[in-house]
């Protein structure tokens, strides 16, 4: 198993690594994390990913996650992750609602 595969084994550890990559300015690690998270996007975690991408300045992840949310709007907005995101940062909800579908 490669180092990359080992480190990026789980969703929470990948989000944590994304935060650390942002903090330390490690753009290659951030890109690896973004790509791994995009591979694992689901209805249930899309809002969490959008929130994380906003917090950690992961612009590619943010853009693609927003598009995913807009494409699956009805389902994503019914998730616990969406409610959590709304409580943590209501501005993200407004951004989603203002985005063209």
C-alpha positions in Angstrom: 0.0 0.0 0.0 1.4 3.4 -0.9 1.8 6.2 1.6 -0.9 8.2 -0.2 -3.3 5.3 0.0 -2.5 4.6 3.7 -2.9 8.2 4.8 -6.0 8.8 2.8 -7.8 5.7 4.0 -10.7 7.3 5.8 -12.9 10.3 5.2 -12.3 12.0 8.6 -8.5 11.5 8.3 -8.6 13.0 4.8 -10.5 16.1 6.0 -8.0 16.5 8.9 -5.1 16.3 6.4 -6.8 18.9 4.2 -7.0 21.2 7.2 -3.3 20.7 8.0 -2.3 21.1 4.4 -4.1 24.4 4.3 -2.5 25.5 7.6 1.0 24.6 6.5 0.7 25.7 2.8 1.3 22.2 1.4 -0.5 22.6 -1.9 0.4 19.2 -3.3 -1.0 17.4 -0.2 -4.1 19.7 -0.3 -4.6 18.7 -4.0 -4.3 15.0 -3.1 -6.8 15.4 -0.3 -9.2 17.3 -2.5 -9.1 14.6 -5.2 -9.6 11.8 -2.6 -12.6 13.6 -1.1 -14.1 14.2 -4.5 -13.9 10.4 -5.1 -15.9 9.8 -1.9 -18.6 12.4 -2.3 -22.1 11.2 -1.4 -25.5 12.7 -0.7 -24.8 12.2 3.0 -21.4 14.0 3.1 -21.7 16.6 0.4 -22.6 19.4 2.8 -19.8 18.5 5.1 -17.4 18.6 2.2 -18.7 21.9 1.1 -18.2 23.3 4.6 -14.7 21.9 4.9 -13.7 23.2 1.5 -14.8 26.7 2.5 -12.9 26.6 5.8 -9.7 25.2 4.3 -9.7 27.2 1.0 -10.0 24.1 -1.2 -11.4 25.9 -4.2 -11.5 22.9 -6.6 -13.3 20.8 -4.0 -15.6 23.7 -3.2 -16.6 24.3 -6.8 -17.3 20.6 -7.5 -19.0 20.0 -4.2 -21.3 23.0 -4.9 -22.2 21.6 -8.3 -22.9 18.2 -6.7 -25.2 19.8 -4.1 -27.1 21.7 -6.8 -27.5 18.5 -8.8 -28.8 16.6 -5.8 -30.4 19.5 -4.0 -33.6 17.8 -2.7 -31.7 14.9 -1.2 -28.7 16.8 0.2 -30.8 19.4 2.0 -32.5 16.6 3.9 -29.3 15.3 5.5 -28.0 15.8 9.0 -24.8 17.1 7.4 -26.7 19.9 5.7 -28.3 20.9 9.0 -24.9 20.9 10.7 -23.5 23.0 8.0 -26.4 25.5 8.2 -25.9 25.8 12.0 -22.2 26.4 11.6 -22.2 28.8 8.6 -25.6 30.0 7.3 -23.9 32.0 4.6 -23.0 28.8 2.8 -26.7 27.9 2.7 -27.5 31.3 1.2 -24.7 30.8 -1.4 -26.3 27.5 -2.4 -29.7 29.0 -2.6 -28.5 31.9 -4.7 -26.6 29.6 -7.1 -28.2 29.0 -10.5 -29.4 25.4 -10.9 
